[in-house]
Amino acid sequence: MLVLLGTVMLVFMGFAYDLGRLYLNRAEVQTIANAMALAAAQNLIGTQTSIDNAGIAARAAARVADAKGNRYDYGSITLGETTANLSSEVPEPTYYDSMSAATGVGDGAGGAQAGGSTARFTRIEATADAPLTFFGLLFVAQDRKTPVVARAVAGVSGPLCSACGVEPIAIGAVSADDTADFGFVKGTRYTFYFTCTGQPTPLALGDAGTRLQYALLNRYDTEASTFSQEDTQLFRNGNNGIPPNANLLKACLTIGQPEQIWATASPRICAQPVANPSVQQFMCGLNNRFDNGLPDAACQAINDSATLAGTPVDTDLTDVDDYSAYTGRGRRVITVSVVDGLSATADMTILGFRQFLLIPNPGVSTLSPTDGPGRFIATYIGNPMPLRQGRFGSCGVTSGPGKVVLH
């Protein structure tokens, strides 16, 4: 009896080992599929070339670089690598305009794949051979391997109540009753100029005849241990948005919450030709999305600007009339807060977040950081680009930018 039971126990232990290894392999392949889906969806920004960029990002998520990356079978096999007995493939993502089409669940399930300008969700189906040891003794598994399959769907979430990592720019709503666009017209070029008082108001730039006043919202982190200088923080916010911060009130902007202007960025007289230094420092950072150099002495004088200016510029610096023809990765897209009205003294309440595409100033391929009124051109695009981070809540909005999540 001892011999018989011992033999049976050893057989079951062998099968348990194989079964555990299969579950491990499936979990590791699922991790790879999740990473690929998230990386691809982050690049779905509503342009014709976004699918190409999404595919590149997905393949990069499955690639092992410098001995690091996502692998399976105890982290020993790279997806797409062929061994003596095992094979797998790096799947190409498929793209859809709705979650139901991507997941195959709900209304619209099984819908057709979407094009670049309409794709909002991506699906990954990864298959990889997993090795078998003791199951290989059975007739049904003589190849000593079996495929494991993992599927992942990622896409843009519903609108966020808190936006993190965005630019601290506020503009007044043209129409607060228009919850979709707040009165802004998609495809229209606007001349942004820093809020000022008196006449004459700053002239429009180029063909961007419609003008919008903007203010800088107070995101000066007085408790920062690195890059603590105010001019450095203004430059960094213009270059890459509000950075992560332990103080969430400083890192994010929230719908329904009162905001005030950046203290040193108060309005000036419109006729004054000299730029507000704080606005100029922000504009120097904004210009770094087109040129990672420091074009003039004012930008060079900003603390740590030489270090921060090394951020890569956008991959598309051209003047585009149609946002869908933009081929960049989103560096020129800014997310601004739409408020109930600009004020230098009273609280401003955020109504929502909307996005604009920065356009080079006429006659140059960049912005003009030392422009007295702090002007730049931007095309209204709505909210096609997912935010890097943000939080949901009970703000009640039905339209606005979301972030990438796994569905």
N, C-alpha and C positions, 0 to 999 in steps of 0.2 A: 504493500500500500504506500509506503514511504517513497519507493522508487517511482511508482505511477504518479502519485500526487506531485512529487518533485518535478517530474518531467512536464506535467500539465502546467504547473506554476511557471516553469521556465518559458514555455511556449507563450503563455499569456503575458508574461513580462516582456518578451520580445515584441509581441503585437502592440502592447501598450507603449513601448519605446517608439515604434514606427508611427503609431497614431499621434503621440505627443509631438513627434518631429513634423508630421504633416500639419498639425495645428500651428506649430511655430512657423513653418514655412508660409502658410497662408497669411498669418498675421504680419510677417515681414514683407510679403508681396503687397499686402493691403497698405502697409505704411508707404511703400514706394508709390502705389497708385494714388494715395491721398496727397503725397508731396507733389506729384506730377500735376494732379488736377488743380491744386491750390496755386501752383506756380503759373499754370496756363491761364487760369481765370483772372489772375491779377493783371494780366496783359490785355484783357478784353475791354478796351477803352472806347469802343464805338467808332473805330476807323477801319478803312478797307484793309490795311496791313496788320491789324491787330491779331488776326488769326496766325499769320506767319510768325509774329513775335511770340505769341502764346505757344506755338509748337516748339520754338527754340528754347523757351523757358522750361517747358515740360521735359524735353530731352535732357536739358542740363540738370534737372532735379534727379534724374535717374542715372546720371553719369558719375563715376567715381573719380575724383580728382585728389591728388596728393594722398592717396591711400585712405581717403575719407569719402563717405557717401552712403547711400542706401543700398544694402545688399540683403540676400536671403540665404537660408540654410546655415544658421548660426553665423550670419554675416560674412560668409565666405565666397558667395557667388554674386557677380554683378548681373543685373538684368540685361539681357541681350548677349551675354557671354555664353559660349558653347564649350562644354567640357567633354570628356570622353563618352559620357552616357546621357548627359543632360543638356537641354537647350531651352532658351527663352527668347522673347522678343521685346524690344522697347515699343510699346504701342503708340500709334498716332492718335492724338485726341480727336474727338468729334465735338461739334459745337451746335448749340441750340439757343433759341430766343426765349424759351420759358423753362421753368423747372420741371413742369409736367412732361414736356417733350424730352427732356434730358433723363429723367428718372423712369419714364414710362408709367407714371402713376397720376391719376386724376384727369381732369378735363384737358384735352390736348395731348394726351399720352401718345407716344409713338410718332410725334410730329417730325417733319422733315428737318434736316440740318440747316443751320442758319449761316448767312454770309458774315463777312468781317464787320460791317457797320451795325449789324443787328444781333450778333452773338453775345449772349450774356452768361451762358452756362457751358461747361465743358464736361465730358464724360471720358473716363479712362477705363479700359478693360485690359488688365494685364494677366498673362498666362505664363507659368513657368513650371518646368519639370522639377518634382521633388523626389529625392532618392528614397528607395525602400530597402530595408535590410531583411527582416524576418518575413514580411509579407511576400518577398520574392521567392520564398519556398513554395508558395501556392501557385496553382496553375494559372490563375487569373492575373498574376502580377509577375510573370516570368521576366519581363523587361526590367524589373527592379527599379521602376520609376512610375510616377503618375502625375498628371498635370494638376496644379492648383490654380484657381482663378480668383482674382480680386477685381472689384469694380468700385469706382469712386466718382461722385458727381460734386463739382464745386461751382459756385457762381456768386453773383452779386446778391446781397441780402436786401431786405426791405430798407426804407429810409432810416437813417440813424438820428437819434436825438442829440448825441454828443459827437462832435467831430474832433479828432486828435491829429496832430501833425500837419494841420492846414495853415494857411497864411492868415495873420491877424489883421485882415482887411475887412472893413465894414462899409456897405453902401446902403442907401435908403431905398426901400421898395417903391417902384413907380406906382404899383397898385397892390395894396395889401390884400384885396379881395381875390386876386388871381393867385390861387395856391399852387398852380403849376409852374408859372414863370415870373410871378410878381411884376408883371407888366413889361419885362424884358423880351426882346424878339430874337429868336434863335437865328444865327447867321449874321446878325447885325454887329458892326464894329463900333465900339464905344471908345471915346477918349476919356480915360480916367485922369482926374487931376485932384491933388490934395485939397481938402476942404479949406476954403478961405472966405474972407468977408469983403464986402465992397465991390466996386466996379473999376475997370472992366473985368469980367471973368476970363480965365485963361482961354486962349484960342484952341480950336480942335486941331488934331494932328492928321495930316494927310486927308484921306477920304473918310475918316472916322468922325463924321459930323455931329453925332449925338454924344453929349458930354455927361459924365457921371462924376459926382464928387465922392471921394472916399476918405475914410479916417483910419488911423491905426489904433487897434484895440490894445488895451494895457496887458501885455504879457511879459513885463519886465520881472525877472525872477531875482529878487534881491538876496535870496538865500543860496544861490548857485555857488558851488565850490569850484567848478571849472567854467571858463568863459564867463566870468562874473561881470565883466564890464558891460555897461549898457550899450555902447556902440557895437560891441562884438555880438551881443544878443540880437540887436536889430539887423545886423548884416546876416547872421545865421538864419533868422526867421525869413528874411527875403530869399535867401539862397535855397533853403530846403524845408521851410515850414517850421512850425513850433516844435522843438525837440521833445522827446520823452522827459518826464519830470516826476519826481516822487510826489509833488503837490499837483494832484489832478486838476485843480482849479486853474493852474498855470499851463497845463499841457493841453487842455481841451477847451472847446467852446460848446455851449449847450443852448439848445432852443428854449426860449421862454425865460432865460436868465438875463438879468440886467448886466450891461457892460458899460465901461467908461473908456475914454480915449487914453492912449499912452501919454503920460503926463508931459513929457518934453515935446510931444508932437501935437501941440495945440495949433488951432487955425491962425493964419497970418492974413495980412491985407493982400488981396488978390494982385494988386499992382506992384507988390514988392518983388523985385527980380531975383533976390537971393533965396536959395532953397532953405527950408527948415533943415538944420543939421541931422535931426533924427530921421526925417523922411529921406534925406539923401543917403544916409547909412543903410536904410532899408532898401532903397533903390539900387545901391551898389551890389547888395546880395541878390536882388531880383535879376540884375543884369548878368550875374554869373551863370544863369541858366542858358545864356547865349554865348558867353565868353568867360573862360575860367581865369582870365587875367584881371588885373586891376587897372582900369583905363586912365585914371587921373590921380592927382595927389590926394584928393579928398578921400577916395576909396583906399588908397595906400596907407593913409594915416589912421585907419580904423585898427584898433587893437586886434591882433591875431588874424587879420584879414588874409595875410599871406598863407597862413595854414589852412584856413577855411575855404579859400578860393580854389583849392585843388579838386573840388567836386566835379565830376564829368559833366560836360554840357549836354544839352539835348542832342539827339541823333538827327533831328530835322530842324533846321534853322530858317527855312524858307517862309516867304510870305504866302500863305494859303488862303484862298477865298472860302473854300468848303472844308469844314472840319474833318469830314470823312476822308479827305485826301491827305491829311496830315499823317506822316509816316513815323513820327517820333514815339518815344516810350512814355510820354506824359510829363516830362520836366517842364514844359511850357504851359501846362494846365494849372491854373490856380483855383482854389476853392475859397470863396469869400462868404462872409456872413451878411445876410440881408436883414436889416433892422427896420424898426418902425419909423425911424427918422434919425438923422445925424444930429448930434448935439455935442458942444464943447464942454458943457457943464452938467447936464442932466443925464440920468441913466438911459441907455438905449437897449431895447429888448430885441433879442434875436428871433426872427420869424422863421428862418430856414437857411439852408446853404445851397449855393449855386456855383457853377463853374464857368470859367472863361479861358480862352486860349490866347496867350500872349503873342502879339504880332510885332515884328521888328519896326522900329521907328522909320519914317520915310528917309531915304538917302543913306541909311546905314543898315548893318546886319544885326544890330544889337539895340538896346534901349539907350537912354541918355540919362545916366545917374545924376548928373549935376543940373538937370533941368530945373529952373526955379519953381514952377508950379508942381513939380513931381509928376509929370505926365507920362503916360504910356498907353498903348493901344491894346485892346483885348476884344476878342469876338465872343459873344455869348453862345454857349453850347449846351446849356441845361445842366444835366448831371450824369453824363455817360461813364465817367471814370470812377472806379471804386476807390474809396479812401483806404489809407494804410491801416488805420485803426479808428475805433469809435465805439460808442455804446448805445444800446437800445434803451427805451424808457416809455413813459406815458405822455409824450409830448403831443401825440395826436396827429402828426403830419402824415400825409399820404403820398408825398412826392419829395424827392431829394436823393442825394448820393447815399449809397450803402457801402458795405465792405465785403470782402470775399469770405465766404464760409463754406464748409462742407455740408451738403444736403443729404 
